[in-house]
């Protein structure tokens, strides 16, 4: 009788070991779904960070252009602004487009900097402004 009990215990312990190895299909699916959710959240967060960095870089480029224009204006012998941004020794960053206009007697200006990667990110600054604002140059251009 004792031998029969030992054989039964061995069979039970062998079956328990076999059933405890590996993961079930449901467990694997839960892990895959969690990984998918986490990766989606990280991609959305990364896109937001990237957009904010482009926004900050565009605003900084508009500020640099304004400073270049003001420095050139301060160094000029007359009260006129430069004809172009190149005359003010300003180079537009490679991933942005700059638009600079002056009135006929070059006493007023508007600078508009646009991101080429995110075309809806645009900043402008005019003669009377001390820092760039989001948007396009006013209708009159100054």
C-alpha positions in Angstrom: 0.0 0.0 0.0 2.8 2.3 0.8 4.3 1.8 -2.7 1.0 2.8 -4.4 1.0 6.0 -2.3 4.5 6.9 -3.3 3.8 6.3 -7.0 0.7 8.5 -6.8 2.7 11.3 -5.1 5.3 11.2 -7.8 2.7 11.4 -10.5 1.0 14.4 -8.8 4.3 16.3 -8.3 5.2 15.7 -11.9 1.9 17.0 -13.1 2.2 20.0 -10.9 5.6 20.8 -12.3 4.3 20.5 -15.8 1.3 22.8 -15.2 3.5 25.5 -13.6 5.9 26.1 -16.5 5.3 28.9 -19.0 2.6 31.6 -19.3 -0.9 31.3 -20.3 -2.2 32.9 -23.5 -4.3 35.4 -21.5 -1.2 36.5 -19.5 0.8 37.0 -22.7 -2.1 39.0 -24.2 -2.3 41.3 -21.1 1.4 42.0 -21.3 1.2 42.8 -25.0 -1.7 45.1 -24.5 0.1 46.9 -21.7 3.2 47.3 -23.8 1.1 48.8 -26.6 -0.6 51.3 -24.3 2.7 52.4 -22.8 4.3 52.8 -26.2 1.4 54.8 -27.5 1.6 57.1 -24.5 5.3 57.6 -24.9 4.9 58.4 -28.6 2.3 61.0 -27.9 4.4 62.6 -25.1 7.5 62.6 -27.5 5.5 64.4 -30.2 4.4 67.0 -27.7 8.0 67.6 -26.5 9.2 67.8 -30.1 6.5 70.4 -31.0 7.3 72.5 -28.0 11.0 72.5 -28.9 10.2 73.6 -32.4 8.0 76.4 -31.0 10.7 77.6 -28.7 13.3 77.5 -31.4 11.1 79.5 -33.8 10.4 82.1 -31.1 14.2 82.3 -30.3 15.0 82.8 -34.1 12.5 85.7 -34.2 14.1 87.2 -31.1 17.6 86.9 -32.7 16.3 88.5 -35.9 14.9 91.4 -33.9 18.1 91.9 -32.0 20.1 91.8 -35.2 17.8 94.5 -36.7 18.0 96.7 -33.6 21.8 96.4 -33.4 22.1 97.3 -37.1 19.7 100.2 -36.5 21.7 101.5 -33.5 25.0 101.3 -35.5 23.6 103.0 -38.6 24.3 106.7 -39.2 20.7 107.3 -40.1 17.4 106.3 -38.6 16.5 103.7 -41.1 16.3 99.9 -40.7 18.3 97.6 -43.0 16.9 96.6 -46.4 17.2 92.8 -45.6 18.0 90.5 -42.8 21.3 89.7 -44.5 22.2 93.4 -44.2 21.7 93.1 -40.5 24.0 90.0 -40.5 21.2 87.6 -39.5 21.1 84.1 -41.0 17.8 82.2 -40.8 18.1 78.7 -39.4 18.0 75.9 -42.0 14.6 74.5 -40.8 12.9 77.9 -40.8 11.8 80.6 -43.3 12.1 84.3 -42.6 10.1 87.1 -44.1 11.2 90.7 -43.5 9.4 93.8 -44.8 9.9 97.5 -44.3 7.9 100.5 -45.2 9.0 102.8 -48.1 11.2 105.0 -46.0 12.5 102.1 -43.9 11.4 103.5 -40.6 9.2 100.5 -39.7 9.5 96.8 -40.2 8.0 93.4 -39.5 9.8 90.1 -39.2 8.0 86.8 -39.6 9.7 83.5 -38.8 8.0 80.2 -39.8 9.0 76.7 -39.0 9.3 74.5 -42.1 8.6 71.3 -40.1 5.5 72.5 -38.4 4.0 75.1 -40.8 1.5 76.3 -38.2 4.2 77.6 -35.9 4.8 81.2 -36.9 6.1 84.2 -34.9 6.3 87.8 -35.9 7.8 91.0 -34.4 7.3 94.6 -35.5 9.1 97.9 -34.9 7.1 98.7 -31.7 7.4 95.2 -30.1 10.0 94.0 -27.7 9.4 90.3 -28.1 7.9 88.0 -30.8 4.2 87.0 -30.8 2.6 84.0 -32.3 0.9 84.7 -35.6 1.5 86.5 -38.9 2.6 90.1 -39.6 -0.3 92.6 -39.4 -2.1 93.5 -42.6 -0.2 96.7 -42.9 3.1 94.8 -42.4 4.4 96.9 -39.5 
